[in-house]
Every structure is written in C-alpha cells, then in structure tokens.
Amino acid sequence: MKAYRTESPYYFSSRQILPVGSLVFFSEKIRRYVNPTGGVLLDGHPRLQLLSATEGKALEEHWRDALARY
C-alpha cells in the first residue's frame, strides 16, 4: 500500500472527519483510501501528499494488523 497525508479534512463516515495531515493508505484490494483507525474515506479522490517509499513501508508495517482487513 502507498502511504499519504491528507491535505484537506475528509469524512470517513457520515459524521466523523479526518483532520488535515491524517495518515491514509491506498488499498489495491478495495481500490479506496483508508485510514488505519477511521476506515474508508468517503471521497474517492482526496487531495493527498505521497510519503516517501521508506516512510510508507515503515508506517505500513506499524499499521499492518489494522490494515489487514483492507
């Protein structure tokens, strides 16, 4: 999965929003952006900043269990 930081706030449920700078990953399995603790982003095309491959791998490893369902 590729890791990103949000550049705008985004909803991940009808009432909960991720703040700017939140960590999200793109899941190839479900073809959506997901937050390890918040779930799937409702906006399919959010404005994001791609993190380096090294940082992304480290974060993916850290959140491996939470991301396993995606």
C-alpha positions in Angstrom: 0.0 0.0 0.0 1.2 3.5 -0.6 1.0 5.9 2.3 -0.2 9.5 2.1 -1.0 12.5 4.3 -4.3 14.4 3.7 -4.1 18.0 2.6 -7.8 18.7 3.5 -10.2 17.3 6.0 -12.2 14.3 4.8 -15.1 12.3 6.0 -14.7 8.6 6.7 -18.2 8.2 8.0 -21.3 10.3 7.7 -20.4 12.1 10.9 -16.7 11.7 11.5 -14.0 13.6 9.8 -10.2 13.2 9.4 -8.2 16.3 10.1 -5.6 17.8 7.7 -2.4 15.8 7.9 -4.0 12.4 8.7 -2.3 9.3 7.5 -4.2 7.3 4.8 -3.2 4.3 2.6 -4.5 3.3 -0.8 -5.8 -0.2 -0.7 -5.5 -2.0 -4.1 -7.8 -4.8 -2.7 -10.8 -2.5 -2.3 -9.5 0.3 -4.6 -10.2 3.0 -1.9 -8.2 5.2 0.5 -8.3 4.0 4.1 -7.3 5.4 7.5 -5.9 2.7 9.8 -8.2 3.7 12.7 -11.0 5.6 10.9 -11.9 3.3 8.0 -12.6 4.0 4.4 -12.6 7.7 3.1 -15.9 8.6 1.6 -14.2 10.9 -1.0 -12.8 8.6 -3.7 -10.3 11.3 -5.0 -8.9 13.2 -2.0 -6.1 15.7 -2.2 -3.1 13.9 -0.7 0.7 14.2 -0.3 2.5 11.0 -1.2 5.0 9.9 1.5 8.4 8.5 0.6 8.6 4.8 -0.1 10.8 4.3 3.0 8.4 6.1 5.3 5.4 4.5 3.7 6.8 1.0 4.3 7.6 1.8 7.9 4.1 3.1 8.5 2.5 0.2 6.7 4.5 -2.2 8.9 3.4 -0.3 12.0 -0.3 -0.4 11.0 -0.1 -4.0 9.5 -2.8 -5.5 11.7 -5.2 -2.6 11.3 -4.7 -2.6 7.5 -5.1 -6.4 7.1 -8.9 -6.1 6.5 -8.3 -3.8 3.6 
